[in-house]
């Protein structure tokens, strides 16, 4: 995707330099390898390198996040097309979401509602966003938010809404999931 936007030679240079920036970040802060939001570090490295080369880092990374999210959504859509898989996913959504966004993983959240009608959670603090902000590049993490928003649309019969995100300046990431037998 990067090659298509800025050309193969420049993309290769940026990719190589961002790998070096990633290593530099970890050399300066080796404790970040075990950070709850360590997935942020490659995004920050690429964001910084794109900026150094004069590219629109936020736009390029967000498009990448959306593109990857759509790819994952197609896979999720196929898997939840297996008879009964949609109901199985919904049955365990509450537990999975609780475990995936608990304080042990670096999140601060408020549970808004639980199934059977809706699973709702407000994420007040996210380890990915916190780390990106600490590293001085909080916009780098938006690509993860874009990916999340896209892939979550792939679930059959589960309606997903997230109209706000901490990384976009909101008070919370408001996740709302509802079982909807009409949604394909």
N, C-alpha and C positions, 0 to 999 in steps of 0.2 A: 504494500500500500504506500509506503514511504517513497519507494522508487517511482511509482506512478505519479506522485505529487511533486517531487523535486528532482527527479532524475536519478539514475542508477548510481553514477559515480559519487554524487554528493550524498546520497542516502547511505552508501557503503561507508564513506568517511564518518558521517554522523553516527552510524551504528557502532563503528569501531571506537570512536571517541567517547561515546556514551558508555561503552563497556569499561573503558579506562576511568571514566568519572565514577561509575559504580564501584570499582575497586578502590578508588581514592576515598570515597565516602566511607567505605568499610574499613579502610586502613586508619582513617582518622577516628572512627567511632566503631570499633569492633563489637561493642556490646549490642549494636543494632541488628546483628545477625539473628539474635534471639528475641528481638522486639516483636510485639504482637502485630504490628503493622509493617513487618519487614517487606511485604509485597510492594510497598510504596517506593522502596529505594530504587528499583529499576525505572519506575516512572519518573522519579525526581531526576535521575541521571540523564535520561533521554530528554526530559523537559529542559534541563539546563543546557544540554548540548545543542538542541534545536534553537534555543534562544541565542547561543553564542554564534551560530551560523546565520542568524537573522531570520529564522523561520517563525511562523505563527505556531508556537509550541502548543498552546492550549487547543487551538482548532484541530491540529493534526492528531494530537493524542485523543481528543474527544471522538474524532471520526474513527480512530482505531478502536477505541472502546466500544463504540456503537457497532462497528463491523464485527468484532469478536463476539459481542453480545448476540447479534443476529445469527451468527453461526451456531452458538450454543443453543439459542432458542429453537432452531431447526432440529437439533438433536433431541432436546427436551420434548419437543412436540411429537417426534416419532416415538420416543420411549413412553410418553404418557398416552399414546394411542393404543398401547397394549391393553386388552380388555381388563378392566378393574384397576389399572395402574393409577388413573386419575383419582379414584376414591382412596386408594392406598396412600398416595402423596398427601391428600387432604387430611386423612386420618392422623398422619404423623407430622403435619406441618407445624402444629403448635410446639411439639417437643423439639423438632429440628431448629425452628427459629429461636426458641428459648436458649438452646445450647449454643447456637451459632453466634448469638448476640449477647452473651452474658458477660458479667464483669471479669470473669476468669480470662476471657479473650480480649479484654481491654475496652469494652463498651460500657456506656452508661445509658440506661433506657428506662422507659415507663411503659408497662403493659397497658394497653387501652381496652382491648377486648379479646376474648378467646372464642374458639369455635364452640358451637356449630355454626353460628351466623357469620362471624367474621373473626379473623385473627388480625389484631392491630397492635403495632408497637411503634413508639416514638423513640428513635435513637438520638440521644442528646449529645453524645460524644463518641466518636469513632476513632479507633487506633490508627487507621490509615490517614485520616485527615489530620489528626494530632501530630503524627510524625512528619507529614509533608509540611505542615505549618512550622514545626520546630526546625526543619531543615531550610526554611525560607522559601518554599515553593508550594504553597498550599493548592494552587490551581492544577498542579501535576496529578493530583489524586482524582480529579473530575473524570478522567478516563475510566477509572474503576466504577464510579457511580453510573456513568453512561452504559458501561457493559452490563452492570447489574440491572438497570432499568430495562434494557433490551432483552436479555435472556429470560427474565422473569415473565415476559409476555408469551413464552413458548409453552407454558403449561396448559394442557387441555382442561377445560372446565374449572380452571382456577383464575379468577380475575385478580389482577395485581395492579395496585395503584400506589405510586409514590410521587406526590406533587411537590415535595420540598426536600432539600438536602442541606445538611450542615455545611458541606463543602461549597455550596452556592450561597452561603450567608444566612440560611434559615435557622430558626431556633432548634429544629429537629429534622431528621429524616423520618417522614411519616409513612410507614409501611402499612398497607391495608390489603389483606387477601380475603377473598370471598369465594366460596364454591358456587359455581354457576353452570348448571348442566347445559345451558344454551350456548356457552362460549366454546368455540372450536379452536 
